[in-house]
Amino acid sequence: MVLAPFLLAIPLGALVGVTGVGGFLLVPLLLGSGFDPGTAIVATLTANVAASTGMAGFVVRRRAVEWSTFVYLVAGTVAGATIALPLLRVLDDSTGAYVAAALLALCGTVVIIHAMRPCATSTPRLPASGSVVLIGALAQISAVFAGIGGPAFTVPALLARGMEEARAIGTAIAHGVLVSCVGIASLYAARGLDVSALEAFLPSAALAVVAVGVRSFLLPAPRRRWLEVVVGVLAFLGAWSAVIGGGS
């Protein structure tokens, strides 16, 4: 059951290392291999923690984190967790699968729009604090329900609000560590964690190791817009698989 997702997690990790997004695609991959939604999301968030922590070390050393924006993202994380936790306790797995599908589809749309967005020519500026809090909240809710670790939403949103690209990516990666950790804690508080399916964490380990390794060789990483489009399309396929799984 674990061999196929383990092998597929290797190229997926390379995709994450090149584009900075796409780790959430491990969720539909694990669901398709027979793991339950909670295990799939926790395993994916664990991979996000490992990958984001490794990549955060690079971006912090390069001073690519905008800490004032990071603080507002943290405030959004607290708000998002406050909203998501009671919902986790009342929604069944089927409804949760449809919520995950909607978030995956939204994420795919955001990533594709970001990939097609021309490079900014205006002077970079810091986004407004209120919008950053909303971005952080959406990232946290997405992590809890769909295993989306944060950068897939935060990078395009911060760029759209005028932040310089290198600092948007660095800030999103640093924030992704917190988002994934809070997501795991929220799932544990609401439903507990089933550690019996430890084989689900083998693909997540492969993804994290490959992503960090590829990213370390690519810093500063060039944009691969067509690969970001691939991530967006795969997000829609993941949403479809989540709907099929939720209805079964």
C-alpha positions as a printed Julia matrix, in Angstrom:
248×3 Matrix{Float64}:
   0.0    0.0     0.0
   2.88   2.37    0.74
   5.22   1.63   -2.18
   3.29   3.59   -4.84
   2.86   6.79   -2.77
   6.5    6.54   -1.63
   7.74   6.41   -5.22
   5.38   9.19   -6.33
   6.4   11.36   -3.37
   9.95  11.62   -4.76
   9.08  13.57   -7.94
   6.45  15.45   -5.92
   9.19  16.52   -3.5
  11.28  17.74   -6.43
   8.28  19.74   -7.64
   7.91  21.32   -4.19
  11.62  22.13   -4.11
  11.47  23.89   -7.48
   8.17  25.78   -7.1
   7.82  26.11   -3.32
   4.25  24.75   -3.44
   2.6   21.39   -4.01
   3.18  19.44   -0.8
  -0.58  19.34   -0.21
  -0.86  17.0    -3.22
   0.34  14.23   -0.92
  -3.16  14.22    0.67
  -5.07  12.87   -2.37
  -2.11  10.58   -3.1
  -2.43   8.96    0.33
  -6.23   8.91    0.17
  -6.0    7.04   -3.12
  -3.72   4.49   -1.45
  -6.33   3.64    1.18
  -5.36   5.83    4.14
  -8.08   7.62    6.09
  -8.38  11.43    5.72
  -7.02  12.23    9.19
  -3.88  10.13    8.67
  -3.35  11.56    5.17
  -3.61  15.16    6.38
  -1.38  14.65    9.43
   1.26  12.84    7.34
   1.19  15.67    4.79
   1.45  18.36    7.46
   4.38  16.45    8.98
   6.1   16.58    5.6
   5.32  20.29    5.42
   6.86  20.87    8.85
  10.06  19.06    7.87
  10.34  20.66    4.43
   9.41  24.16    5.6
  11.81  23.95    8.56
  14.66  22.93    6.29
  13.91  25.63    3.74
  13.25  28.23    6.47
  16.84  27.87    7.58
  18.0   29.0     4.14
  15.61  31.96    3.88
  16.31  33.23    7.42
  20.06  33.19    6.78
  19.45  35.13    3.58
  17.28  37.62    5.52
  14.35  36.95    3.2
  11.69  37.0     5.93
   9.59  40.13    6.48
   9.07  39.73   10.23
   6.49  42.51   10.61
   4.27  40.71    8.09
   5.04  37.37    9.75
   3.56  38.65   13.03
   0.23  39.45   11.33
   0.27  36.02    9.65
   0.66  34.47   13.11
  -2.38  36.44   14.29
  -4.3   35.0    11.34
  -3.12  31.52   12.27
  -4.59  31.92   15.75
  -7.89  33.14   14.28
  -7.96  30.32   11.71
  -7.32  27.65   14.34
 -10.06  29.13   16.53
 -12.51  28.77   13.63
 -11.32  25.35   12.42
 -11.2   23.52   15.77
 -14.94  23.56   16.56
 -15.74  22.73   12.93
 -13.5   19.65   13.12
 -15.53  18.42   16.06
 -18.92  18.68   14.33
 -18.18  17.8    10.68
 -18.14  14.15    9.66
 -15.51  12.71    7.3
 -17.78  12.99    4.26
 -18.48  16.69    4.79
 -14.82  17.26    5.62
 -13.87  15.67    2.29
 -16.05  18.16    0.41
 -14.54  21.06    2.37
 -11.07  19.73    1.49
 -12.08  19.46   -2.17
 -13.3   23.06   -2.23
 -10.07  24.28   -0.62
  -7.94  22.24   -3.04
  -9.85  23.69   -5.99
  -9.45  27.21   -4.59
  -5.74  26.57   -4.05
  -5.35  25.31   -7.62
  -7.05  28.46   -8.93
  -4.79  30.74   -6.87
  -1.62  28.92   -7.94
  -2.54  29.03  -11.65
  -3.45  32.73  -11.49
  -0.15  33.38   -9.72
   1.77  31.45  -12.38
   0.22  33.53  -15.15
   0.69  36.82  -13.32
   3.36  39.02  -14.93
   6.38  40.03  -12.89
   5.73  43.15  -10.85
   7.24  46.36  -12.21
   6.02  48.73   -9.51
   7.91  49.49   -6.3
   7.37  46.65   -3.77
   5.34  47.58   -0.7
   4.21  45.87    2.47
   0.63  44.53    2.37
  -2.0   45.95    4.71
  -2.11  44.3     8.13
  -5.8   43.38    7.94
  -5.43  41.52    4.66
  -2.4   39.65    6.0
  -4.41  38.44    9.01
  -7.08  37.1     6.63
  -4.41  35.37    4.55
  -3.01  33.7     7.67
  -6.48  32.55    8.75
  -7.25  31.03    5.34
  -3.89  29.27    5.32
  -4.56  27.74    8.74
  -8.08  26.57    7.91
  -6.76  25.02    4.7
  -4.03  23.2     6.62
  -6.52  21.66    9.03
  -9.05  20.49    6.43
  -6.9   19.78    3.36
  -3.26  19.55    4.47
  -2.32  22.72    2.57
   0.69  23.99    4.49
   0.37  27.68    3.69
   2.75  28.91    0.93
   0.34  27.89   -1.84
  -1.99  30.61   -0.54
   0.36  33.03    1.19
   2.92  33.48   -1.61
   0.38  34.53   -4.31
  -1.6   36.62   -1.8
   1.45  38.5    -0.51
   2.65  39.12   -4.06
  -0.78  40.38   -5.07
  -0.63  42.81   -2.13
   2.67  44.21   -3.39
   5.42  42.41   -1.46
   8.74  41.69   -3.16
   8.84  38.11   -4.48
  11.9   36.85   -2.56
  10.54  38.19    0.73
   7.03  36.87    0.02
   8.42  33.36   -0.51
  10.7   33.56    2.53
   7.94  34.86    4.8
   5.5   32.2     3.55
   8.0   29.39    4.15
   8.72  30.56    7.7
   4.99  30.86    8.36
   4.41  27.4     6.88
   6.25  25.77    9.79
   3.82  27.29   12.29
   0.75  26.59   10.14
   1.57  22.89    9.82
   2.39  22.48   13.53
  -0.86  24.17   14.58
  -2.75  22.05   12.04
  -1.39  18.82   13.55
  -2.19  20.05   17.08
  -5.73  21.0    16.05
  -6.39  17.58   14.54
  -5.01  15.92   17.65
  -7.18  18.07   19.94
 -10.34  17.45   17.91
 -10.02  13.82   16.86
  -6.85  12.36   18.28
  -4.11  10.85   16.13
  -3.93   7.29   14.87
  -0.23   6.41   14.89
  -0.88   2.83   13.82
  -0.55   3.77   10.14
   3.08   4.8    10.44
   3.75   3.71    6.85
   1.9    6.85    5.72
   4.81   8.89    7.04
   7.35   7.21    4.75
   6.12   9.12    1.66
   6.02  12.32    3.72
   9.66  11.8     4.75
  10.67  11.2     1.13
   8.86  14.35    0.0
  10.5   16.51    2.69
  14.04  15.24    2.08
  13.83  15.66   -1.69
  12.17  19.11   -1.43
  14.84  20.48    0.92
  17.64  18.95   -1.14
  16.37  20.39   -4.41
  15.67  23.79   -2.85
  19.16  24.01   -1.37
  20.69  23.6    -4.83
  18.33  26.12   -6.44
  18.66  29.09   -4.06
  17.98  31.65   -5.32
  15.37  29.62   -7.19
  14.26  30.71  -10.68
  10.55  30.83  -11.47
   9.19  27.78  -13.3
   5.76  29.1   -14.25
   4.74  26.03  -16.25
   5.48  23.83  -13.24
   3.26  26.04  -11.09
   0.48  25.49  -13.62
   1.09  21.74  -13.27
   0.69  22.08   -9.49
  -2.58  23.97  -10.01
  -3.96  21.33  -12.38
  -2.96  18.55   -9.97
  -4.78  20.42   -7.21
  -7.99  20.2    -9.24
  -7.39  16.47   -9.75
  -6.84  16.17   -6.01
 -10.12  17.97   -5.38
 -11.91  15.55   -7.68
 -10.38  12.55   -5.91
 -11.4   14.01   -2.53
 -15.0   14.31   -3.74
 -14.95  10.73   -5.0
 -13.46   9.54   -1.72
 -15.93  11.55    0.35
 -18.87  10.15   -1.5
 -17.78   6.55   -1.21
